[in-house]
Amino acid sequence: MILTSNFSKTEFTRNNNKKKTSLSFYIISILIFLRVFVIEHYIVPSESMSRTMENGDIVLAKKYHGFSRMSIPFIGGMLPFLKNPIFAQEPKRGEVICFSLESEPQKLYTKRIIGVGGDLVQVKEGIIYINDTPLKMTQKGTYNLLHDNGTTTTMNVFEVEISENKKYEVLRKQELNDTDRASDNTPVFKVPKDHVFCIGDNMHYSHDFRFFTFTSFLHKNRIIAKPFIIIFGSKYRNNANVSWSQWIIRLPYSILMSIVNVRFNRVGKEI
């Protein structure tokens, strides 16, 4: 009787372990499915989208553009299959998107769509024009921009009305240099079919589609996701110009400093 009792306990433990393993497998599978097909988190790597998104913010992004190789984290951009998205939605003016370039499939960028296929986009004296019509830009005060190196600059805040139902804020310097003036006066960009044209909200600290050294247009198939909410914000600034090995080595320190310098007022902010 004693041997039978011990055997039963052993079998019960094995069955219990199997159930736990199965449950863990299902949970991991669901999380992978959600990340690849539905939603993903991103760490904002630079100040080009301030103050909409700050360096160090952690955001959730919807895979709204459908499933493609770009939906697969890290290696998706290098895969040869699924180039055309499935269940894709058309990108719209005013949306913030996460994307990668064909030349840098492992690097993530975040900018705001200003023009879509067929649009004429130009910046003149700092005013954004779409199809020869200037966007209404109204000054809304100032903002102390915290840079990646820890210094601050007082910026002017402008509300931009890109459509009847869409407004957003941009930052502009109070004193301009030659580079700033060049970014404020661009040629006319005609957006090809199935492409988008993007500009960062931090207009004088964003290297974006206005510069030929970046890219002029982005094919919509390169769009990965659409950020929609900030789930964490910190005063700590990550250095965007480091290698992957340096980033991994510094990760524990970066996590600690981010927690110590948390900004609760950014948590839950919609994008």
Helices and strands as residue ranges (DSSP letters): H 2-33, I 34-38, E 39-43, E 58-62, G 69-71, G 76-78, E 96-101, E 104-116, E 120-124, E 127-130, E 133-134, E 136-146, E 152-163, E 166-173, H 178-183, E 189-190, E 195-199, E 218-219, G 220-222, E 223-232, H 244-260, G 264-266
